[in-house]
């Protein structure tokens, strides 16, 4: 889902968990629906989280591909959705960051002051985009697979466009980046704050 669309949906329908259903987070969607967005608190938190991405300038995306060959290759980036449901698979791609176990002072000495230190790094290739024509929920579904592990889907409002690229263009490469996850923010005095966060997945397609 595009950031601005997500913000609008969250503001007007977040109390019913619609934004959660669109992200294929069915469990939390039902919970929001039954509790009016966890008594409004979860709804407000989700609105606040949706604001920064919506304010960022987004690259212009083509809804229809131009006919004929392109003079220069084009790159587009898509954020995978539904990653929450495949965290076990994402975990299979994780490698522990050796810096995670260092003390705050050791991290400062290593030049990490003012920076984030993530608990894991991730295997990001090979990447496959698999068109699921028999998907019972969306006949245009495009599944994202990294190193043989299913980790999510291309968002429903972008899936048809991605299919057009895969079926009607010459794809130069498909790459992915798994980021996020638990991290520490290291301070100059050697102290640090620890945060828990879910990983995210971005897919880049270059084609002509």
PyMOL commands that place a pseudoatom at each C-alpha (Angstrom):
pseudoatom trace, name=CA, resn=UNK, resi=1, chain=A, elem=C, hetatm=0, pos=[0.000, 0.000, 0.000]
pseudoatom trace, name=CA, resn=UNK, resi=2, chain=A, elem=C, hetatm=0, pos=[1.284, 3.455, -0.866]
pseudoatom trace, name=CA, resn=UNK, resi=3, chain=A, elem=C, hetatm=0, pos=[2.180, 5.613, 2.191]
pseudoatom trace, name=CA, resn=UNK, resi=4, chain=A, elem=C, hetatm=0, pos=[-0.411, 8.346, 1.492]
pseudoatom trace, name=CA, resn=UNK, resi=5, chain=A, elem=C, hetatm=0, pos=[-3.127, 5.784, 0.838]
pseudoatom trace, name=CA, resn=UNK, resi=6, chain=A, elem=C, hetatm=0, pos=[-2.211, 3.978, 4.034]
pseudoatom trace, name=CA, resn=UNK, resi=7, chain=A, elem=C, hetatm=0, pos=[-2.447, 7.217, 6.050]
pseudoatom trace, name=CA, resn=UNK, resi=8, chain=A, elem=C, hetatm=0, pos=[-5.908, 8.016, 4.661]
pseudoatom trace, name=CA, resn=UNK, resi=9, chain=A, elem=C, hetatm=0, pos=[-7.166, 4.483, 5.278]
pseudoatom trace, name=CA, resn=UNK, resi=10, chain=A, elem=C, hetatm=0, pos=[-5.704, 4.491, 8.795]
pseudoatom trace, name=CA, resn=UNK, resi=11, chain=A, elem=C, hetatm=0, pos=[-7.274, 7.846, 9.688]
pseudoatom trace, name=CA, resn=UNK, resi=12, chain=A, elem=C, hetatm=0, pos=[-10.785, 7.031, 8.488]
pseudoatom trace, name=CA, resn=UNK, resi=13, chain=A, elem=C, hetatm=0, pos=[-10.998, 3.258, 8.873]
pseudoatom trace, name=CA, resn=UNK, resi=14, chain=A, elem=C, hetatm=0, pos=[-8.195, 2.406, 11.275]
pseudoatom trace, name=CA, resn=UNK, resi=15, chain=A, elem=C, hetatm=0, pos=[-10.620, 2.004, 14.175]
pseudoatom trace, name=CA, resn=UNK, resi=16, chain=A, elem=C, hetatm=0, pos=[-12.008, -1.025, 12.322]
pseudoatom trace, name=CA, resn=UNK, resi=17, chain=A, elem=C, hetatm=0, pos=[-8.557, -2.419, 11.524]
pseudoatom trace, name=CA, resn=UNK, resi=18, chain=A, elem=C, hetatm=0, pos=[-8.967, -2.037, 7.749]
pseudoatom trace, name=CA, resn=UNK, resi=19, chain=A, elem=C, hetatm=0, pos=[-5.308, -1.027, 7.302]
pseudoatom trace, name=CA, resn=UNK, resi=20, chain=A, elem=C, hetatm=0, pos=[-4.299, -4.194, 9.132]
pseudoatom trace, name=CA, resn=UNK, resi=21, chain=A, elem=C, hetatm=0, pos=[-6.450, -6.363, 6.871]
pseudoatom trace, name=CA, resn=UNK, resi=22, chain=A, elem=C, hetatm=0, pos=[-4.914, -4.717, 3.781]
pseudoatom trace, name=CA, resn=UNK, resi=23, chain=A, elem=C, hetatm=0, pos=[-1.461, -5.620, 5.118]
pseudoatom trace, name=CA, resn=UNK, resi=24, chain=A, elem=C, hetatm=0, pos=[-2.730, -9.207, 5.483]
pseudoatom trace, name=CA, resn=UNK, resi=25, chain=A, elem=C, hetatm=0, pos=[-2.434, -8.922, 9.278]
pseudoatom trace, name=CA, resn=UNK, resi=26, chain=A, elem=C, hetatm=0, pos=[-5.755, -10.672, 9.730]
pseudoatom trace, name=CA, resn=UNK, resi=27, chain=A, elem=C, hetatm=0, pos=[-5.317, -11.429, 13.433]
pseudoatom trace, name=CA, resn=UNK, resi=28, chain=A, elem=C, hetatm=0, pos=[-4.671, -7.854, 14.534]
pseudoatom trace, name=CA, resn=UNK, resi=29, chain=A, elem=C, hetatm=0, pos=[-7.310, -6.644, 12.053]
pseudoatom trace, name=CA, resn=UNK, resi=30, chain=A, elem=C, hetatm=0, pos=[-9.971, -8.721, 13.795]
pseudoatom trace, name=CA, resn=UNK, resi=31, chain=A, elem=C, hetatm=0, pos=[-8.677, -7.548, 17.177]
pseudoatom trace, name=CA, resn=UNK, resi=32, chain=A, elem=C, hetatm=0, pos=[-8.946, -3.892, 16.111]
pseudoatom trace, name=CA, resn=UNK, resi=33, chain=A, elem=C, hetatm=0, pos=[-12.447, -4.501, 14.731]
pseudoatom trace, name=CA, resn=UNK, resi=34, chain=A, elem=C, hetatm=0, pos=[-13.648, -6.036, 17.995]
pseudoatom trace, name=CA, resn=UNK, resi=35, chain=A, elem=C, hetatm=0, pos=[-12.011, -3.434, 20.259]
pseudoatom trace, name=CA, resn=UNK, resi=36, chain=A, elem=C, hetatm=0, pos=[-12.468, -0.283, 18.124]
pseudoatom trace, name=CA, resn=UNK, resi=37, chain=A, elem=C, hetatm=0, pos=[-8.773, -0.039, 17.448]
pseudoatom trace, name=CA, resn=UNK, resi=38, chain=A, elem=C, hetatm=0, pos=[-7.817, -1.312, 20.934]
pseudoatom trace, name=CA, resn=UNK, resi=39, chain=A, elem=C, hetatm=0, pos=[-9.992, 1.372, 22.509]
pseudoatom trace, name=CA, resn=UNK, resi=40, chain=A, elem=C, hetatm=0, pos=[-8.599, 4.018, 20.190]
pseudoatom trace, name=CA, resn=UNK, resi=41, chain=A, elem=C, hetatm=0, pos=[-5.034, 3.855, 21.469]
pseudoatom trace, name=CA, resn=UNK, resi=42, chain=A, elem=C, hetatm=0, pos=[-3.681, 1.480, 18.829]
pseudoatom trace, name=CA, resn=UNK, resi=43, chain=A, elem=C, hetatm=0, pos=[-5.554, 3.433, 16.164]
pseudoatom trace, name=CA, resn=UNK, resi=44, chain=A, elem=C, hetatm=0, pos=[-3.903, 6.714, 17.182]
pseudoatom trace, name=CA, resn=UNK, resi=45, chain=A, elem=C, hetatm=0, pos=[-0.459, 5.083, 17.379]
pseudoatom trace, name=CA, resn=UNK, resi=46, chain=A, elem=C, hetatm=0, pos=[-0.876, 3.647, 13.869]
pseudoatom trace, name=CA, resn=UNK, resi=47, chain=A, elem=C, hetatm=0, pos=[-1.895, 7.076, 12.536]
pseudoatom trace, name=CA, resn=UNK, resi=48, chain=A, elem=C, hetatm=0, pos=[1.223, 8.643, 14.060]
pseudoatom trace, name=CA, resn=UNK, resi=49, chain=A, elem=C, hetatm=0, pos=[3.409, 5.911, 12.541]
pseudoatom trace, name=CA, resn=UNK, resi=50, chain=A, elem=C, hetatm=0, pos=[1.796, 6.380, 9.126]
pseudoatom trace, name=CA, resn=UNK, resi=51, chain=A, elem=C, hetatm=0, pos=[2.440, 10.143, 8.967]
pseudoatom trace, name=CA, resn=UNK, resi=52, chain=A, elem=C, hetatm=0, pos=[6.263, 10.259, 8.339]
pseudoatom trace, name=CA, resn=UNK, resi=53, chain=A, elem=C, hetatm=0, pos=[6.241, 7.890, 5.313]
pseudoatom trace, name=CA, resn=UNK, resi=54, chain=A, elem=C, hetatm=0, pos=[3.277, 9.789, 3.835]
pseudoatom trace, name=CA, resn=UNK, resi=55, chain=A, elem=C, hetatm=0, pos=[5.157, 13.091, 4.075]
pseudoatom trace, name=CA, resn=UNK, resi=56, chain=A, elem=C, hetatm=0, pos=[8.222, 11.753, 2.292]
pseudoatom trace, name=CA, resn=UNK, resi=57, chain=A, elem=C, hetatm=0, pos=[8.451, 12.488, -1.408]
pseudoatom trace, name=CA, resn=UNK, resi=58, chain=A, elem=C, hetatm=0, pos=[7.623, 9.323, -3.260]
pseudoatom trace, name=CA, resn=UNK, resi=59, chain=A, elem=C, hetatm=0, pos=[9.017, 8.444, -6.700]
pseudoatom trace, name=CA, resn=UNK, resi=60, chain=A, elem=C, hetatm=0, pos=[6.527, 8.705, -9.507]
pseudoatom trace, name=CA, resn=UNK, resi=61, chain=A, elem=C, hetatm=0, pos=[5.286, 5.269, -10.433]
pseudoatom trace, name=CA, resn=UNK, resi=62, chain=A, elem=C, hetatm=0, pos=[3.909, 4.227, -13.777]
pseudoatom trace, name=CA, resn=UNK, resi=63, chain=A, elem=C, hetatm=0, pos=[0.431, 2.743, -13.772]
pseudoatom trace, name=CA, resn=UNK, resi=64, chain=A, elem=C, hetatm=0, pos=[0.798, 1.652, -17.391]
pseudoatom trace, name=CA, resn=UNK, resi=65, chain=A, elem=C, hetatm=0, pos=[4.035, 0.793, -19.107]
pseudoatom trace, name=CA, resn=UNK, resi=66, chain=A, elem=C, hetatm=0, pos=[4.857, 2.738, -22.275]
pseudoatom trace, name=CA, resn=UNK, resi=67, chain=A, elem=C, hetatm=0, pos=[4.838, 0.730, -25.475]
pseudoatom trace, name=CA, resn=UNK, resi=68, chain=A, elem=C, hetatm=0, pos=[8.119, -0.116, -27.166]
pseudoatom trace, name=CA, resn=UNK, resi=69, chain=A, elem=C, hetatm=0, pos=[11.640, -0.446, -25.764]
pseudoatom trace, name=CA, resn=UNK, resi=70, chain=A, elem=C, hetatm=0, pos=[12.964, 2.092, -23.271]
pseudoatom trace, name=CA, resn=UNK, resi=71, chain=A, elem=C, hetatm=0, pos=[16.040, 4.113, -24.188]
pseudoatom trace, name=CA, resn=UNK, resi=72, chain=A, elem=C, hetatm=0, pos=[17.447, 3.697, -20.668]
pseudoatom trace, name=CA, resn=UNK, resi=73, chain=A, elem=C, hetatm=0, pos=[16.836, 1.023, -18.023]
pseudoatom trace, name=CA, resn=UNK, resi=74, chain=A, elem=C, hetatm=0, pos=[14.314, 1.942, -15.336]
pseudoatom trace, name=CA, resn=UNK, resi=75, chain=A, elem=C, hetatm=0, pos=[14.526, 1.029, -11.656]
pseudoatom trace, name=CA, resn=UNK, resi=76, chain=A, elem=C, hetatm=0, pos=[11.529, 0.849, -9.346]
pseudoatom trace, name=CA, resn=UNK, resi=77, chain=A, elem=C, hetatm=0, pos=[11.374, -0.053, -5.667]
pseudoatom trace, name=CA, resn=UNK, resi=78, chain=A, elem=C, hetatm=0, pos=[8.473, -1.771, -3.943]
pseudoatom trace, name=CA, resn=UNK, resi=79, chain=A, elem=C, hetatm=0, pos=[7.895, -2.526, -0.267]
pseudoatom trace, name=CA, resn=UNK, resi=80, chain=A, elem=C, hetatm=0, pos=[6.761, -6.054, 0.517]
pseudoatom trace, name=CA, resn=UNK, resi=81, chain=A, elem=C, hetatm=0, pos=[3.647, -6.437, 2.647]
pseudoatom trace, name=CA, resn=UNK, resi=82, chain=A, elem=C, hetatm=0, pos=[2.596, -9.230, 4.957]
pseudoatom trace, name=CA, resn=UNK, resi=83, chain=A, elem=C, hetatm=0, pos=[6.150, -9.726, 6.222]
pseudoatom trace, name=CA, resn=UNK, resi=84, chain=A, elem=C, hetatm=0, pos=[4.684, -10.034, 9.721]
pseudoatom trace, name=CA, resn=UNK, resi=85, chain=A, elem=C, hetatm=0, pos=[3.248, -13.431, 8.795]
pseudoatom trace, name=CA, resn=UNK, resi=86, chain=A, elem=C, hetatm=0, pos=[6.577, -14.808, 7.618]
pseudoatom trace, name=CA, resn=UNK, resi=87, chain=A, elem=C, hetatm=0, pos=[8.905, -13.700, 10.406]
pseudoatom trace, name=CA, resn=UNK, resi=88, chain=A, elem=C, hetatm=0, pos=[9.962, -17.311, 10.961]
pseudoatom trace, name=CA, resn=UNK, resi=89, chain=A, elem=C, hetatm=0, pos=[11.134, -17.465, 7.344]
pseudoatom trace, name=CA, resn=UNK, resi=90, chain=A, elem=C, hetatm=0, pos=[12.832, -14.079, 7.635]
pseudoatom trace, name=CA, resn=UNK, resi=91, chain=A, elem=C, hetatm=0, pos=[14.601, -15.415, 10.723]
pseudoatom trace, name=CA, resn=UNK, resi=92, chain=A, elem=C, hetatm=0, pos=[16.120, -18.189, 8.601]
pseudoatom trace, name=CA, resn=UNK, resi=93, chain=A, elem=C, hetatm=0, pos=[17.855, -15.479, 6.567]
pseudoatom trace, name=CA, resn=UNK, resi=94, chain=A, elem=C, hetatm=0, pos=[19.260, -13.694, 9.623]
pseudoatom trace, name=CA, resn=UNK, resi=95, chain=A, elem=C, hetatm=0, pos=[22.900, -13.640, 10.700]
pseudoatom trace, name=CA, resn=UNK, resi=96, chain=A, elem=C, hetatm=0, pos=[23.799, -12.353, 14.149]
pseudoatom trace, name=CA, resn=UNK, resi=97, chain=A, elem=C, hetatm=0, pos=[25.763, -9.098, 14.095]
pseudoatom trace, name=CA, resn=UNK, resi=98, chain=A, elem=C, hetatm=0, pos=[28.945, -9.596, 16.189]
pseudoatom trace, name=CA, resn=UNK, resi=99, chain=A, elem=C, hetatm=0, pos=[28.811, -5.934, 17.260]
pseudoatom trace, name=CA, resn=UNK, resi=100, chain=A, elem=C, hetatm=0, pos=[25.504, -6.547, 19.031]
pseudoatom trace, name=CA, resn=UNK, resi=101, chain=A, elem=C, hetatm=0, pos=[27.201, -8.197, 22.032]
pseudoatom trace, name=CA, resn=UNK, resi=102, chain=A, elem=C, hetatm=0, pos=[29.774, -5.434, 22.518]
pseudoatom trace, name=CA, resn=UNK, resi=103, chain=A, elem=C, hetatm=0, pos=[29.517, -3.069, 25.467]
pseudoatom trace, name=CA, resn=UNK, resi=104, chain=A, elem=C, hetatm=0, pos=[28.433, 0.518, 24.945]
pseudoatom trace, name=CA, resn=UNK, resi=105, chain=A, elem=C, hetatm=0, pos=[31.971, 1.802, 25.467]
pseudoatom trace, name=CA, resn=UNK, resi=106, chain=A, elem=C, hetatm=0, pos=[33.362, -0.724, 22.998]
pseudoatom trace, name=CA, resn=UNK, resi=107, chain=A, elem=C, hetatm=0, pos=[30.809, 0.416, 20.431]
pseudoatom trace, name=CA, resn=UNK, resi=108, chain=A, elem=C, hetatm=0, pos=[31.785, 4.057, 20.964]
pseudoatom trace, name=CA, resn=UNK, resi=109, chain=A, elem=C, hetatm=0, pos=[35.451, 3.136, 20.506]
pseudoatom trace, name=CA, resn=UNK, resi=110, chain=A, elem=C, hetatm=0, pos=[34.517, 1.338, 17.283]
pseudoatom trace, name=CA, resn=UNK, resi=111, chain=A, elem=C, hetatm=0, pos=[32.882, 4.499, 15.929]
pseudoatom trace, name=CA, resn=UNK, resi=112, chain=A, elem=C, hetatm=0, pos=[29.226, 3.663, 16.541]
pseudoatom trace, name=CA, resn=UNK, resi=113, chain=A, elem=C, hetatm=0, pos=[28.398, 6.716, 18.681]
pseudoatom trace, name=CA, resn=UNK, resi=114, chain=A, elem=C, hetatm=0, pos=[25.213, 8.317, 17.392]
pseudoatom trace, name=CA, resn=UNK, resi=115, chain=A, elem=C, hetatm=0, pos=[24.475, 5.331, 15.169]
pseudoatom trace, name=CA, resn=UNK, resi=116, chain=A, elem=C, hetatm=0, pos=[22.223, 2.314, 15.239]
pseudoatom trace, name=CA, resn=UNK, resi=117, chain=A, elem=C, hetatm=0, pos=[23.567, -1.182, 15.761]
pseudoatom trace, name=CA, resn=UNK, resi=118, chain=A, elem=C, hetatm=0, pos=[21.214, -3.857, 14.475]
pseudoatom trace, name=CA, resn=UNK, resi=119, chain=A, elem=C, hetatm=0, pos=[20.996, -7.277, 16.050]
pseudoatom trace, name=CA, resn=UNK, resi=120, chain=A, elem=C, hetatm=0, pos=[20.962, -9.123, 12.740]
pseudoatom trace, name=CA, resn=UNK, resi=121, chain=A, elem=C, hetatm=0, pos=[22.030, -8.748, 9.158]
pseudoatom trace, name=CA, resn=UNK, resi=122, chain=A, elem=C, hetatm=0, pos=[20.146, -10.649, 6.486]
pseudoatom trace, name=CA, resn=UNK, resi=123, chain=A, elem=C, hetatm=0, pos=[20.734, -12.705, 3.372]
pseudoatom trace, name=CA, resn=UNK, resi=124, chain=A, elem=C, hetatm=0, pos=[19.207, -10.693, 0.529]
pseudoatom trace, name=CA, resn=UNK, resi=125, chain=A, elem=C, hetatm=0, pos=[19.573, -12.968, -2.500]
pseudoatom trace, name=CA, resn=UNK, resi=126, chain=A, elem=C, hetatm=0, pos=[18.676, -14.705, -4.712]
pseudoatom trace, name=CA, resn=UNK, resi=127, chain=A, elem=C, hetatm=0, pos=[15.305, -12.999, -5.161]
pseudoatom trace, name=CA, resn=UNK, resi=128, chain=A, elem=C, hetatm=0, pos=[12.334, -14.438, -7.023]
pseudoatom trace, name=CA, resn=UNK, resi=129, chain=A, elem=C, hetatm=0, pos=[9.005, -12.779, -7.790]
pseudoatom trace, name=CA, resn=UNK, resi=130, chain=A, elem=C, hetatm=0, pos=[6.433, -15.529, -8.251]
pseudoatom trace, name=CA, resn=UNK, resi=131, chain=A, elem=C, hetatm=0, pos=[3.083, -14.802, -9.878]
pseudoatom trace, name=CA, resn=UNK, resi=132, chain=A, elem=C, hetatm=0, pos=[0.409, -16.724, -7.980]
pseudoatom trace, name=CA, resn=UNK, resi=133, chain=A, elem=C, hetatm=0, pos=[-2.357, -17.051, -10.552]
pseudoatom trace, name=CA, resn=UNK, resi=134, chain=A, elem=C, hetatm=0, pos=[-4.264, -19.474, -8.334]
pseudoatom trace, name=CA, resn=UNK, resi=135, chain=A, elem=C, hetatm=0, pos=[-4.085, -17.303, -5.200]
pseudoatom trace, name=CA, resn=UNK, resi=136, chain=A, elem=C, hetatm=0, pos=[-7.620, -17.431, -3.700]
pseudoatom trace, name=CA, resn=UNK, resi=137, chain=A, elem=C, hetatm=0, pos=[-7.382, -13.902, -2.288]
pseudoatom trace, name=CA, resn=UNK, resi=138, chain=A, elem=C, hetatm=0, pos=[-5.872, -12.007, -5.231]
pseudoatom trace, name=CA, resn=UNK, resi=139, chain=A, elem=C, hetatm=0, pos=[-5.493, -13.370, -8.749]
pseudoatom trace, name=CA, resn=UNK, resi=140, chain=A, elem=C, hetatm=0, pos=[-2.804, -10.727, -9.405]
pseudoatom trace, name=CA, resn=UNK, resi=141, chain=A, elem=C, hetatm=0, pos=[-0.744, -11.686, -6.330]
pseudoatom trace, name=CA, resn=UNK, resi=142, chain=A, elem=C, hetatm=0, pos=[3.044, -11.594, -6.666]
pseudoatom trace, name=CA, resn=UNK, resi=143, chain=A, elem=C, hetatm=0, pos=[4.915, -13.474, -3.955]
pseudoatom trace, name=CA, resn=UNK, resi=144, chain=A, elem=C, hetatm=0, pos=[8.390, -12.376, -2.848]
pseudoatom trace, name=CA, resn=UNK, resi=145, chain=A, elem=C, hetatm=0, pos=[10.881, -15.166, -2.212]
pseudoatom trace, name=CA, resn=UNK, resi=146, chain=A, elem=C, hetatm=0, pos=[14.446, -14.687, -0.958]
pseudoatom trace, name=CA, resn=UNK, resi=147, chain=A, elem=C, hetatm=0, pos=[16.924, -17.570, -0.844]
pseudoatom trace, name=CA, resn=UNK, resi=148, chain=A, elem=C, hetatm=0, pos=[14.028, -19.991, -1.198]
pseudoatom trace, name=CA, resn=UNK, resi=149, chain=A, elem=C, hetatm=0, pos=[12.022, -18.493, 1.681]
pseudoatom trace, name=CA, resn=UNK, resi=150, chain=A, elem=C, hetatm=0, pos=[8.611, -16.866, 1.246]
pseudoatom trace, name=CA, resn=UNK, resi=151, chain=A, elem=C, hetatm=0, pos=[8.781, -13.503, 3.026]
pseudoatom trace, name=CA, resn=UNK, resi=152, chain=A, elem=C, hetatm=0, pos=[5.755, -11.559, 1.779]
pseudoatom trace, name=CA, resn=UNK, resi=153, chain=A, elem=C, hetatm=0, pos=[3.959, -10.111, -1.222]
pseudoatom trace, name=CA, resn=UNK, resi=154, chain=A, elem=C, hetatm=0, pos=[4.059, -7.105, -3.492]
pseudoatom trace, name=CA, resn=UNK, resi=155, chain=A, elem=C, hetatm=0, pos=[1.294, -4.747, -2.285]
pseudoatom trace, name=CA, resn=UNK, resi=156, chain=A, elem=C, hetatm=0, pos=[-2.062, -5.404, -3.941]
pseudoatom trace, name=CA, resn=UNK, resi=157, chain=A, elem=C, hetatm=0, pos=[-2.234, -1.933, -5.509]
pseudoatom trace, name=CA, resn=UNK, resi=158, chain=A, elem=C, hetatm=0, pos=[1.170, -2.470, -7.161]
pseudoatom trace, name=CA, resn=UNK, resi=159, chain=A, elem=C, hetatm=0, pos=[0.944, -6.150, -8.071]
pseudoatom trace, name=CA, resn=UNK, resi=160, chain=A, elem=C, hetatm=0, pos=[-0.611, -5.647, -11.517]
pseudoatom trace, name=CA, resn=UNK, resi=161, chain=A, elem=C, hetatm=0, pos=[2.100, -3.133, -12.436]
pseudoatom trace, name=CA, resn=UNK, resi=162, chain=A, elem=C, hetatm=0, pos=[4.814, -5.570, -11.337]
pseudoatom trace, name=CA, resn=UNK, resi=163, chain=A, elem=C, hetatm=0, pos=[3.180, -8.315, -13.390]
pseudoatom trace, name=CA, resn=UNK, resi=164, chain=A, elem=C, hetatm=0, pos=[3.269, -6.045, -16.439]
pseudoatom trace, name=CA, resn=UNK, resi=165, chain=A, elem=C, hetatm=0, pos=[7.000, -5.545, -15.892]
pseudoatom trace, name=CA, resn=UNK, resi=166, chain=A, elem=C, hetatm=0, pos=[7.659, -9.268, -15.474]
pseudoatom trace, name=CA, resn=UNK, resi=167, chain=A, elem=C, hetatm=0, pos=[5.558, -10.297, -18.457]
pseudoatom trace, name=CA, resn=UNK, resi=168, chain=A, elem=C, hetatm=0, pos=[6.156, -7.507, -20.960]
pseudoatom trace, name=CA, resn=UNK, resi=169, chain=A, elem=C, hetatm=0, pos=[9.598, -6.085, -20.209]
pseudoatom trace, name=CA, resn=UNK, resi=170, chain=A, elem=C, hetatm=0, pos=[13.164, -7.324, -20.183]
pseudoatom trace, name=CA, resn=UNK, resi=171, chain=A, elem=C, hetatm=0, pos=[14.104, -7.591, -16.511]
pseudoatom trace, name=CA, resn=UNK, resi=172, chain=A, elem=C, hetatm=0, pos=[17.777, -6.756, -15.938]
pseudoatom trace, name=CA, resn=UNK, resi=173, chain=A, elem=C, hetatm=0, pos=[17.808, -7.755, -12.281]
pseudoatom trace, name=CA, resn=UNK, resi=174, chain=A, elem=C, hetatm=0, pos=[15.656, -8.129, -9.183]
pseudoatom trace, name=CA, resn=UNK, resi=175, chain=A, elem=C, hetatm=0, pos=[17.235, -7.383, -5.818]
pseudoatom trace, name=CA, resn=UNK, resi=176, chain=A, elem=C, hetatm=0, pos=[15.960, -7.098, -2.265]
pseudoatom trace, name=CA, resn=UNK, resi=177, chain=A, elem=C, hetatm=0, pos=[16.953, -5.502, 1.013]
pseudoatom trace, name=CA, resn=UNK, resi=178, chain=A, elem=C, hetatm=0, pos=[15.839, -6.753, 4.415]
pseudoatom trace, name=CA, resn=UNK, resi=179, chain=A, elem=C, hetatm=0, pos=[16.269, -4.081, 7.059]
pseudoatom trace, name=CA, resn=UNK, resi=180, chain=A, elem=C, hetatm=0, pos=[14.966, -3.102, 10.449]
pseudoatom trace, name=CA, resn=UNK, resi=181, chain=A, elem=C, hetatm=0, pos=[14.631, -5.504, 13.333]
pseudoatom trace, name=CA, resn=UNK, resi=182, chain=A, elem=C, hetatm=0, pos=[15.885, -5.021, 16.886]
pseudoatom trace, name=CA, resn=UNK, resi=183, chain=A, elem=C, hetatm=0, pos=[18.539, -2.339, 17.289]
pseudoatom trace, name=CA, resn=UNK, resi=184, chain=A, elem=C, hetatm=0, pos=[20.467, -0.192, 19.765]
pseudoatom trace, name=CA, resn=UNK, resi=185, chain=A, elem=C, hetatm=0, pos=[21.042, 3.557, 19.565]
pseudoatom trace, name=CA, resn=UNK, resi=186, chain=A, elem=C, hetatm=0, pos=[24.504, 4.235, 20.964]
pseudoatom trace, name=CA, resn=UNK, resi=187, chain=A, elem=C, hetatm=0, pos=[25.263, 7.479, 22.828]
pseudoatom trace, name=CA, resn=UNK, resi=188, chain=A, elem=C, hetatm=0, pos=[28.570, 9.304, 23.198]
pseudoatom trace, name=CA, resn=UNK, resi=189, chain=A, elem=C, hetatm=0, pos=[28.871, 8.367, 26.887]
pseudoatom trace, name=CA, resn=UNK, resi=190, chain=A, elem=C, hetatm=0, pos=[28.694, 4.656, 26.111]
pseudoatom trace, name=CA, resn=UNK, resi=191, chain=A, elem=C, hetatm=0, pos=[25.077, 4.211, 27.132]
pseudoatom trace, name=CA, resn=UNK, resi=192, chain=A, elem=C, hetatm=0, pos=[22.520, 2.970, 24.651]
pseudoatom trace, name=CA, resn=UNK, resi=193, chain=A, elem=C, hetatm=0, pos=[18.789, 2.561, 24.174]
pseudoatom trace, name=CA, resn=UNK, resi=194, chain=A, elem=C, hetatm=0, pos=[17.417, -0.707, 22.886]
pseudoatom trace, name=CA, resn=UNK, resi=195, chain=A, elem=C, hetatm=0, pos=[14.404, -0.932, 20.584]
pseudoatom trace, name=CA, resn=UNK, resi=196, chain=A, elem=C, hetatm=0, pos=[12.337, -3.824, 19.276]
pseudoatom trace, name=CA, resn=UNK, resi=197, chain=A, elem=C, hetatm=0, pos=[11.087, -3.529, 15.731]
pseudoatom trace, name=CA, resn=UNK, resi=198, chain=A, elem=C, hetatm=0, pos=[9.869, -5.789, 12.950]
pseudoatom trace, name=CA, resn=UNK, resi=199, chain=A, elem=C, hetatm=0, pos=[12.007, -6.172, 9.819]
pseudoatom trace, name=CA, resn=UNK, resi=200, chain=A, elem=C, hetatm=0, pos=[10.899, -4.740, 6.495]
pseudoatom trace, name=CA, resn=UNK, resi=201, chain=A, elem=C, hetatm=0, pos=[11.623, -5.844, 2.937]
pseudoatom trace, name=CA, resn=UNK, resi=202, chain=A, elem=C, hetatm=0, pos=[12.144, -3.678, -0.136]
pseudoatom trace, name=CA, resn=UNK, resi=203, chain=A, elem=C, hetatm=0, pos=[12.345, -5.101, -3.642]
pseudoatom trace, name=CA, resn=UNK, resi=204, chain=A, elem=C, hetatm=0, pos=[14.067, -3.325, -6.525]
pseudoatom trace, name=CA, resn=UNK, resi=205, chain=A, elem=C, hetatm=0, pos=[13.393, -4.195, -10.159]
pseudoatom trace, name=CA, resn=UNK, resi=206, chain=A, elem=C, hetatm=0, pos=[15.492, -2.904, -13.038]
pseudoatom trace, name=CA, resn=UNK, resi=207, chain=A, elem=C, hetatm=0, pos=[14.032, -3.346, -16.490]
pseudoatom trace, name=CA, resn=UNK, resi=208, chain=A, elem=C, hetatm=0, pos=[13.973, -1.942, -20.006]
for i in range(1, 208): cmd.bond("trace and resi %d" % i, "trace and resi %d" % (i + 1))
show_as sticks, trace
zoom trace
